[in-house]
Amino acid sequence: MKYGTLANTGIQVSRIAFGCSSYGSKDWMPWTLSEEQAQDHYRRAFEVGFTFFDTADSYSSGLSEEILGRAVKRYAGGRDQVVIATKVFFATGTDANQRGLSRKHIRHAIDDSLRRLGTDYVDLYQIHRLDPLTPCEEILEGLDAVVRAGKALHIGASSMHAFQFAKLQALAHANGLTKFVTMQNKYNLLYREEEREMIPLCLDQGVGVIPYSPLARGLLAGSRRDNTERSRVVKDFSRPEDDAVIDRVFAAAQARGCKPAQVALAWLLHNPAVTAPILGATKLHHIDDAVAALDIQFTDQELDTLEEAYRPQQVQHDRNEQLQSGQTAAAELKRLFRRSAGR
């Protein structure tokens, strides 16, 4: 394993983060592994040197956090040897206040996460999405209270427009509140729209990027490329233009005698804005394959070859996330706008 600094915090983390959404309950996602199945994965992750673990209170309704907490106690040398990141925003219950980023929900959500993780603090507390129904000032005050209480060391954000992130950072700075140190966004060889504004912003501001979906839901690993039922469910990356990018990845892997997934991860690791891509391992060999990607060094020509086939596209939004938050929020915003306009 190799290590680097988490943005400008001084905290050292593994150059690949271990994603914990893969472990929990199949009632949440059909590909999720049970806690028993996850044991070999966590054991191996600690053996090869993973120290950075990413989860969320919404993954398997909190079970992912519980499994991670127990794995840390079983396999880590101590709490000080791991960096734990979790998230808040999506619904954790049926009550109207068990979701979003109100100060009330943040206050209860962090306590629930700490209880499930079996720790008294997290290293990184991230907003899973930006809540359009809660004022930015209240969101920042709620997160700042978590940090001041010692329940989180730092805060991070995920999946928003660059102007929204810049606004949050400016408000935090102007009001003496805790600023975000990381951005967790969708970024891979098949989806590079973050290069337009968000990644340059993060580079300029010293914010660490921790991309999710680094393998484009398995397409860049080759596991879902054929016209199978599994490949047809990958809606995010279904453009005909994507095939040319995948061809370049496969050609690079063949030339180097490695796996396509390793090429895709190594490409991300060459970006100076990227702190650690988030690995979602559902098979044991995924862990060793990811670590091997750390040793791949591309030439400028190889990077150009991988990148030149990409064609710009619209900003993506995960369907399940729209159903959980976006559609409801959009309808509420439209109602408020029309009411204020007298219509």
C-alpha positions as CSV (number, residue, x, y, z in Angstrom):
1,M,0.0,0.0,0.0
2,K,1.0,3.6,-0.5
3,Y,-0.1,6.6,1.5
4,G,-0.8,10.2,1.1
5,T,-2.1,13.3,3.0
6,L,-5.9,13.8,3.2
7,A,-6.1,17.2,1.6
8,N,-4.5,19.8,3.9
9,T,-5.4,18.0,7.1
10,G,-2.0,16.3,7.8
11,I,-3.9,13.0,8.2
12,Q,-2.2,10.1,6.3
13,V,-4.5,7.8,4.4
14,S,-4.1,4.8,2.1
15,R,-4.0,6.0,-1.5
16,I,-7.1,3.9,-2.1
17,A,-10.1,4.1,0.2
18,F,-12.0,1.0,1.1
19,G,-15.7,1.4,0.3
20,C,-18.1,-0.2,2.7
21,S,-21.4,0.0,0.8
22,S,-20.7,-3.5,-0.5
23,Y,-21.4,-5.0,3.0
24,G,-24.7,-5.1,4.7
25,S,-28.1,-6.5,3.6
26,K,-29.4,-7.7,0.2
27,D,-32.7,-6.0,1.2
28,W,-30.8,-2.8,0.4
29,M,-29.0,-3.8,-2.8
30,P,-29.0,-7.3,-4.4
31,W,-25.2,-7.3,-4.8
32,T,-24.5,-6.5,-1.1
33,L,-22.5,-9.1,0.9
34,S,-23.5,-10.3,4.4
35,E,-21.3,-9.6,7.4
36,E,-20.1,-13.2,7.4
37,Q,-19.1,-12.9,3.7
38,A,-17.4,-9.6,4.4
39,Q,-15.0,-10.9,7.0
40,D,-12.4,-12.2,4.5
41,H,-12.6,-8.8,2.7
42,Y,-12.0,-6.7,5.8
43,R,-9.3,-9.1,7.0
44,R,-7.5,-8.8,3.7
45,A,-7.9,-5.0,3.5
46,F,-6.2,-4.6,6.8
47,E,-3.4,-7.1,5.9
48,V,-2.5,-5.2,2.7
49,G,-2.5,-1.8,4.5
50,F,-5.9,-0.1,3.9
51,T,-6.4,2.6,6.5
52,F,-9.1,4.8,4.9
53,F,-12.7,3.4,5.2
54,D,-15.7,5.1,3.7
55,T,-19.3,4.3,4.7
56,A,-22.7,6.1,5.2
57,D,-25.6,5.9,7.6
58,S,-27.9,5.1,4.6
59,Y,-26.0,2.0,3.5
60,S,-28.1,-1.0,4.4
61,S,-30.0,1.3,6.8
62,G,-26.9,1.6,9.0
63,L,-25.8,-2.0,9.0
64,S,-22.7,-1.1,6.9
65,E,-21.5,1.2,9.7
66,E,-22.1,-1.6,12.3
67,I,-20.1,-4.1,10.2
68,L,-17.2,-1.6,9.7
69,G,-17.2,-0.9,13.4
70,R,-16.9,-4.5,14.4
71,A,-14.2,-5.1,11.7
72,V,-12.1,-2.3,13.1
73,K,-12.2,-3.9,16.5
74,R,-11.4,-7.4,15.1
75,Y,-8.6,-6.6,12.6
76,A,-7.2,-3.1,13.2
77,G,-4.4,-2.5,15.6
78,G,-6.3,0.3,17.2
79,R,-8.8,3.1,16.5
80,D,-5.8,5.5,15.9
81,Q,-4.6,3.4,13.0
82,V,-7.7,3.8,10.9
83,V,-9.4,6.8,9.2
84,I,-13.2,6.5,9.2
85,A,-15.5,8.5,7.0
86,T,-19.3,8.4,7.0
87,K,-22.1,10.4,5.6
88,V,-25.4,12.1,6.4
89,F,-28.4,13.1,4.3
90,F,-30.5,10.3,3.0
91,A,-33.5,9.0,5.0
92,T,-32.7,6.8,8.1
93,G,-36.3,6.4,9.2
94,T,-39.9,7.2,8.3
95,D,-40.1,10.5,10.2
96,A,-39.9,13.7,8.3
97,N,-36.9,14.8,10.4
98,Q,-34.9,11.6,9.8
99,R,-33.4,12.9,6.6
100,G,-31.8,16.0,5.1
101,L,-29.3,18.4,6.6
102,S,-31.2,20.3,9.2
103,R,-29.3,20.9,12.5
104,K,-31.8,18.6,14.2
105,H,-31.1,15.7,11.8
106,I,-27.4,16.2,11.8
107,R,-27.3,16.2,15.6
108,H,-29.2,12.9,15.9
109,A,-27.5,11.3,12.8
110,I,-23.9,11.8,14.0
111,D,-24.8,10.2,17.4
112,D,-26.5,7.3,15.7
113,S,-23.5,6.8,13.4
114,L,-21.0,6.8,16.3
115,R,-23.1,4.3,18.2
116,R,-23.2,2.0,15.2
117,L,-19.5,2.4,14.4
118,G,-18.6,1.8,18.1
119,T,-16.4,4.9,18.3
120,D,-16.5,8.3,19.9
121,Y,-15.5,10.2,16.7
122,V,-15.2,9.9,13.0
123,D,-12.3,11.4,11.0
124,L,-14.4,12.7,8.2
125,Y,-18.1,13.5,8.3
126,Q,-19.6,14.1,4.8
127,I,-22.9,15.5,3.5
128,H,-24.1,12.8,1.1
129,R,-25.9,15.3,-1.0
130,L,-26.7,19.0,-0.7
131,D,-30.1,19.6,0.9
132,P,-32.1,22.1,-1.2
133,L,-34.7,22.6,1.6
134,T,-32.2,23.7,4.4
135,P,-30.4,27.0,4.3
136,C,-26.7,26.7,3.7
137,E,-26.0,28.6,6.9
138,E,-27.9,26.1,9.0
139,I,-26.2,23.2,7.3
140,L,-22.8,24.7,8.0
141,E,-23.7,25.5,11.6
142,G,-24.9,22.0,12.2
143,L,-21.7,20.5,10.9
144,D,-19.6,23.0,12.8
145,A,-21.3,22.0,16.0
146,V,-20.4,18.3,15.3
147,V,-16.7,19.3,14.9
148,R,-16.7,21.6,17.9
149,A,-18.2,18.8,20.0
150,G,-15.3,16.5,19.0
151,K,-17.5,14.0,17.2
152,A,-15.8,14.6,13.8
153,L,-12.4,15.9,13.0
154,H,-13.2,17.2,9.6
155,I,-16.1,17.5,7.2
156,G,-16.5,16.6,3.5
157,A,-19.1,17.1,0.8
158,S,-20.3,15.0,-2.1
159,S,-22.0,15.4,-5.6
160,M,-23.0,18.9,-6.2
161,H,-22.3,21.7,-8.6
162,A,-19.0,23.6,-8.3
163,F,-20.8,26.9,-7.6
164,Q,-22.7,25.3,-4.8
165,F,-19.5,24.0,-3.2
166,A,-17.8,27.4,-3.7
167,K,-20.7,29.1,-2.0
168,L,-20.6,26.7,1.0
169,Q,-16.8,27.3,1.4
170,A,-17.2,31.1,1.2
171,L,-20.0,31.1,3.8
172,A,-18.0,29.0,6.1
173,H,-14.9,31.2,5.8
174,A,-17.0,34.4,6.2
175,N,-18.7,33.1,9.4
176,G,-15.7,31.4,11.0
177,L,-17.3,27.9,10.5
178,T,-15.6,24.6,9.7
179,K,-14.8,24.3,6.0
180,F,-14.9,21.2,3.9
181,V,-11.7,19.4,3.3
182,T,-12.8,16.8,0.8
183,M,-15.2,16.3,-2.2
184,Q,-16.6,12.8,-3.0
185,N,-17.8,12.9,-6.5
186,K,-18.4,10.5,-9.4
187,Y,-15.3,10.5,-11.5
188,N,-13.8,7.9,-13.8
189,L,-12.7,7.4,-17.4
190,L,-16.3,7.2,-18.6
191,Y,-17.5,10.2,-16.7
192,R,-15.2,13.2,-16.6
193,E,-17.5,16.2,-16.4
194,E,-16.1,17.0,-13.0
195,E,-12.9,18.2,-14.8
196,R,-14.8,21.2,-16.1
197,E,-15.2,23.1,-12.8
198,M,-15.2,20.9,-9.6
199,I,-11.7,19.4,-9.9
200,P,-10.0,22.7,-10.8
201,L,-11.9,24.3,-7.8
202,C,-10.6,21.6,-5.5
203,L,-7.1,21.9,-6.7
204,D,-7.2,25.6,-6.2
205,Q,-8.6,25.4,-2.7
206,G,-6.6,22.4,-1.5
207,V,-9.6,20.2,-1.2
208,G,-9.0,16.4,-1.6
209,V,-11.0,14.5,-4.2
210,I,-12.1,11.0,-3.2
211,P,-14.0,9.7,-6.3
212,Y,-16.7,7.1,-6.1
213,S,-17.5,4.6,-8.9
214,P,-13.9,4.6,-10.2
215,L,-14.6,1.6,-12.3
216,A,-17.9,2.9,-13.7
217,R,-20.0,0.2,-12.0
218,G,-17.7,-2.5,-13.3
219,L,-17.7,-1.5,-17.0
220,L,-14.0,-0.4,-16.9
221,A,-13.2,-3.8,-15.3
222,G,-14.8,-5.7,-18.2
223,S,-17.3,-7.5,-15.9
224,R,-20.4,-6.1,-17.5
225,R,-19.4,-5.2,-21.0
226,D,-21.2,-8.0,-22.9
227,N,-24.9,-7.6,-23.8
228,T,-26.1,-9.4,-20.7
229,E,-28.8,-8.7,-18.1
230,R,-26.1,-7.3,-15.8
231,S,-24.8,-4.9,-18.4
232,R,-28.2,-3.6,-19.3
233,V,-28.8,-2.4,-15.7
234,V,-25.8,-0.1,-15.9
235,K,-27.8,3.0,-17.0
236,D,-25.2,5.6,-16.0
237,F,-22.7,4.5,-18.7
238,S,-24.7,3.3,-21.7
239,R,-23.5,5.7,-24.5
240,P,-22.1,4.2,-27.7
241,E,-19.2,6.6,-27.3
242,D,-18.2,4.8,-24.1
243,D,-17.2,1.7,-26.0
244,A,-14.2,3.6,-27.5
245,V,-13.0,4.5,-24.1
246,I,-13.3,1.0,-22.8
247,D,-11.4,-0.3,-25.8
248,R,-8.5,2.0,-24.9
249,V,-8.5,0.7,-21.3
250,F,-8.5,-2.9,-22.5
251,A,-5.7,-2.2,-25.0
252,A,-3.6,-0.5,-22.3
253,A,-4.1,-3.4,-19.9
254,Q,-3.1,-5.9,-22.6
255,A,0.0,-3.9,-23.4
256,R,1.1,-3.8,-19.8
257,G,0.0,-7.3,-18.9
258,C,-2.4,-6.1,-16.2
259,K,-6.1,-6.0,-15.6
260,P,-8.4,-3.3,-17.1
261,A,-9.6,-2.3,-13.5
262,Q,-6.0,-1.6,-12.6
263,V,-5.6,0.7,-15.6
264,A,-8.8,2.6,-14.6
265,L,-7.6,3.1,-11.0
266,A,-4.1,4.0,-12.0
267,W,-5.4,6.7,-14.3
268,L,-7.3,8.3,-11.4
269,L,-4.2,8.1,-9.2
270,H,-2.2,10.1,-11.7
271,N,-4.5,13.1,-11.1
272,P,-3.0,15.5,-8.5
273,A,-6.4,16.4,-7.2
274,V,-7.3,12.8,-6.3
275,T,-6.5,11.8,-2.7
276,A,-7.9,8.2,-2.9
277,P,-10.5,6.6,-5.2
278,I,-13.0,4.5,-3.3
279,L,-12.9,0.8,-4.0
280,G,-16.1,-1.2,-3.9
281,A,-14.9,-4.8,-3.5
282,T,-17.4,-7.7,-3.9
283,K,-14.8,-10.3,-4.6
284,L,-11.6,-10.9,-2.6
285,H,-9.3,-10.5,-5.6
286,H,-10.6,-7.0,-6.2
287,I,-8.6,-5.9,-3.1
288,D,-5.3,-7.2,-4.4
289,D,-6.0,-6.0,-7.9
290,A,-6.5,-2.5,-6.6
291,V,-3.3,-2.4,-4.6
292,A,-1.4,-3.6,-7.6
293,A,-2.6,-0.5,-9.5
294,L,-0.5,1.7,-7.2
295,D,2.6,0.6,-9.0
296,I,1.5,1.5,-12.5
297,Q,3.1,4.7,-13.9
298,F,1.8,5.9,-17.2
299,T,3.7,8.0,-19.7
300,D,2.1,11.2,-21.0
301,Q,1.5,9.4,-24.3
302,E,-0.4,6.6,-22.5
303,L,-2.5,9.1,-20.6
304,D,-3.4,10.9,-23.8
305,T,-4.3,7.6,-25.5
306,L,-6.7,6.7,-22.6
307,E,-8.3,10.2,-22.5
308,E,-8.7,11.3,-26.1
309,A,-11.6,9.0,-26.9
310,Y,-13.8,10.6,-24.3
311,R,-16.8,12.7,-25.4
312,P,-18.5,15.3,-23.1
313,Q,-21.9,14.5,-21.8
314,Q,-24.7,15.8,-19.5
315,V,-24.2,15.8,-15.8
316,Q,-25.4,12.5,-14.3
317,H,-27.8,11.9,-11.4
318,D,-28.3,8.4,-10.0
319,R,-31.9,7.3,-10.4
320,N,-32.3,6.0,-6.9
321,E,-30.9,9.3,-5.5
322,Q,-33.5,11.3,-7.6
323,L,-36.3,9.1,-6.2
324,Q,-35.1,9.6,-2.6
325,S,-34.3,13.3,-2.7
326,G,-34.3,15.1,-6.0
327,Q,-37.8,14.6,-7.2
328,T,-39.3,15.5,-3.8
329,A,-37.0,18.5,-3.4
330,A,-37.7,19.8,-6.9
331,A,-41.4,19.6,-6.4
332,E,-41.2,21.5,-3.2
333,L,-39.0,24.2,-4.7
334,K,-41.4,24.6,-7.6
335,R,-44.3,25.0,-5.1
336,L,-42.4,27.6,-3.1
337,F,-41.4,29.5,-6.2
338,R,-44.9,29.7,-7.5
339,R,-46.3,30.7,-4.2
340,S,-43.8,33.5,-3.8
341,A,-44.5,34.7,-7.4
342,G,-48.3,34.8,-6.6
343,R,-49.2,31.9,-8.9
